[in-house]
């Protein structure tokens, strides 16, 4: 009889304004603008390449149902990142800088209300050593102007044979 393969989640990494594992300044992220988080180095040791991601945010003013906040993965080999906006917590310099990033998902506004946490999640394969989340606010409303309300998390999900 074959062995069962279980999912065994690892330690979650978080990107937020402060107090997370990495900084990604999403407080008051403007309309039609983006922000990338600081780079995470997975190192050279054996690791999972499967990850669950989650993004949660609130809006400063009532958003429009159907508008979208897009979530991207920016990777690097340590020398050449997927765009030239650097590897730290920084503003995305232009929407064109998203063209060579991998869009991993979207948060679609599902109600026109402020002070309500909206969240989206998904799954991604990350075989590259270096990773940065990139958030593009493609709505007509700024994200909430409160620190640490808007957050991106990444959880390793390695397979375990038992």
Secondary structure in CASP SS format (residue, H / E / C, confidence):
PFRMAT SS
TARGET T0000
AUTHOR 0000-0000-0000
METHOD secondary structure of the structure
MODEL  1
X C 1.00
X C 1.00
X C 1.00
X C 1.00
X E 1.00
X E 1.00
X E 1.00
X E 1.00
X E 1.00
X E 1.00
X E 1.00
X E 1.00
X E 1.00
X E 1.00
X E 1.00
X E 1.00
X C 1.00
X C 1.00
X C 1.00
X C 1.00
X C 1.00
X E 1.00
X E 1.00
X C 1.00
X C 1.00
X C 1.00
X C 1.00
X C 1.00
X C 1.00
X C 1.00
X C 1.00
X C 1.00
X E 1.00
X E 1.00
X E 1.00
X E 1.00
X C 1.00
X C 1.00
X C 1.00
X E 1.00
X E 1.00
X C 1.00
X C 1.00
X C 1.00
X C 1.00
X C 1.00
X C 1.00
X C 1.00
X C 1.00
X E 1.00
X E 1.00
X E 1.00
X E 1.00
X E 1.00
X E 1.00
X E 1.00
X E 1.00
X C 1.00
X E 1.00
X C 1.00
X C 1.00
X C 1.00
X C 1.00
X C 1.00
X C 1.00
X C 1.00
X C 1.00
X E 1.00
X E 1.00
X E 1.00
X E 1.00
X E 1.00
X E 1.00
X E 1.00
X E 1.00
X E 1.00
X C 1.00
X C 1.00
X C 1.00
X C 1.00
X E 1.00
X C 1.00
X C 1.00
X C 1.00
X C 1.00
X C 1.00
X C 1.00
X C 1.00
X C 1.00
X E 1.00
X E 1.00
X C 1.00
X C 1.00
X C 1.00
X H 1.00
X H 1.00
X H 1.00
X H 1.00
X C 1.00
X C 1.00
X C 1.00
X E 1.00
X E 1.00
X E 1.00
X E 1.00
X E 1.00
X E 1.00
X E 1.00
X C 1.00
X C 1.00
X C 1.00
X C 1.00
X C 1.00
X C 1.00
X C 1.00
X C 1.00
X C 1.00
X E 1.00
X E 1.00
X E 1.00
X E 1.00
X E 1.00
X E 1.00
X E 1.00
X E 1.00
X C 1.00
X C 1.00
X C 1.00
X C 1.00
X E 1.00
X E 1.00
X E 1.00
X E 1.00
X E 1.00
X E 1.00
X E 1.00
X E 1.00
X E 1.00
X C 1.00
X C 1.00
X C 1.00
X C 1.00
X E 1.00
X C 1.00
X C 1.00
X C 1.00
X C 1.00
X C 1.00
X C 1.00
X C 1.00
X E 1.00
X E 1.00
X E 1.00
X E 1.00
X E 1.00
X E 1.00
X E 1.00
X E 1.00
X E 1.00
X E 1.00
X E 1.00
X C 1.00
END
